[in-house]
Amino acid sequence: MADIKDPENTILMELKDGTVTIELMPKVAPKHVERMKTLVRAGAYDNVCFHRVIDGFMAQTGDVANGNMEQDFNIRMAGTGGSDHPDLPAEFSKLPHCRGSIGAARSANPDSANSQFFINFSDNDFLNGQYTVYGQVTSGMDIVDAITRGEPPVSPDRMISMKVAADA
């Protein structure tokens, strides 16, 4: 953990091929960061699938209501839900949706982000200013690149576990 600068704002995401380290940005998007940490600490993201993975674009996950592959899982429902917490207001910034950035997934309403998020495979500048950026993959992007593609994937990958580095 020598490369982790702020363990309280660092997420360790365990995937089938290894650990992805995500540095959260509490000064940029404090509500989104707090929500992710709350859900991580509750174990809500454990076993949740990547339900929308588009080559050259992004990998989307985080449907804690319908995406848990260990609890009455139906891939057709994954991506339609969120958490029991209220939706979050947009926290737009000047940060670009660059490769490895974490963005808040939402509906057409900018203030509808809840638990779902996506990891950008490439620089997706067309998303800038329209979706909240609140984290950045700092190691393990090669593991993210190996996530099974599909909308939805036939055999989706999952987040085996997520932990706040301070708790690991």
N, C-alpha and C positions, 0 to 999 in steps of 0.2 A: 504493500500500500504506500510505498515511498513516493509515488507520483500524485497522490491525492492531497490537494492543497487544503480543502475544506470538507472534512468527513461528514459534517452535518448536512451539507448540500451536495453530496455525491451519492449517486445510485449505482449499485452493483446489480446488473441484470444477468441472470444465469440462463443461457440458451444451450441447446444440445451440443454445440461445438465449443463452448467456453463462456467466459465472462465478458460482458460489455460494460465499460465504465462510462457513466454519464455525469457530467458536471452541470448542476442546476444553477440558475441565474436568479437568485432572490431579489436582487436590486432592479432587475428588468421586469420580472413578472411574479411578484411576491405571492399573489393568490394562487396561481397555477403551481408554483413550487410547493407551497404549503399543502395543496390538495394532493399532489403526487406523493409527498412524504406521508401524509395521513393514510392514504390508501396502501402504500407500500408497508407501512408499519402494521396495518390491519391484516396484511397477507392477501389483500383483495386481488392483486395482480398475479399471484401464483397460479400457474397452469392456464392462464388466459392466452388464447390463440392469436396469431397474426392473421386476421380475417380478410385483409385487402393488401396485397403485395404486388406492386406494379413495377416491372423492370425499368430501370432508368429513372424512376420517379420516387417512390417511397414505400415503406412498410408500415401498415396501420394496425394497431392493437389497442388494448385497454378497455374493452367492453366487459366490465366486471359483473354485469348483470347476466349476460348471455354468452360470454366467451370462455367461461371456465370449462376446460375439456374434461374435468373430473366430476362435473355436476350437471346432469341432464343436458348435455351438450347437443346443440343443433346448429351446424355451420350456417344454415340459412338465417338464423336469428342473430348470429354474431355480427356486431356492428350496429345493432339497432338500439342498444341500451347504454346505460351509464351507471352511476352509483346512486346511493340513497341521499347523497348530499345535493344541495341546490346547484344549478348551473352557475358558471363563473362569468363575470363580465370580461370582455376582451381586454387584453393588456398589450396592445400593439406597440411596437418599438421600431427603431431604425435598423435593428439587427436583420441581416438577410437570412433567407431560408437556404443556407449553404449545405454542402455535403456533411452529413452527420448531425445536423441540427435537429432538435426535438420541437415539434409543433403541436399545438392543441387542435385536435380534430373537433369539428362542430357541424351543425346544420347550416342552413342559409342565414340564420340569425347569428350575428357576430358574438352575441352574449349567451351562446348555448353550449359552450365547452363544458365538459363534466369530468369524465375519467379517461376517455379515449385520446390517444396521441399517435403521432407518426414520426418516423425517423427518415429523413431525406437521404436517398441514395446518391443524389447529385445536387448541383446548385439549381434550385427552383425559384428563380427570381420573380416569376409571375405570382408567387404566393406572398411576396413581401408586402407588409402593411395590411394584409387581409386575414392572417392567422397569427396567433400569439406564438412567439418563439420563447422557450423557457429553459432550454438545456442544449448541451453539445456532447456528442460522443467524443471522449478523449482517448479511449483505447478500445480495441475490439471491433472496429468498423469492418474488418474482414469477416468477422462472425456475422454481423448484420447483413453483409453482402450475400451470405450463403443462405439466408432465409428463403424458404420455398415460395415461389411466385404463384399468383392466381387471384381471381376476384369472384369467389373465394378459392383458395388453394384446395386441391383435391385431398391432400394430406397435409393440413396446416402445421406449421411449427408453433411452439408455444414458449411463453416465458416460464421457465421451470420455477424460478423464484426471483424476487426483487428484494433488495435490502438497502437501507440507508447505511452507508459505510461506517458511520459512527456507531451503529448497532451491530456490525458484523464481527 
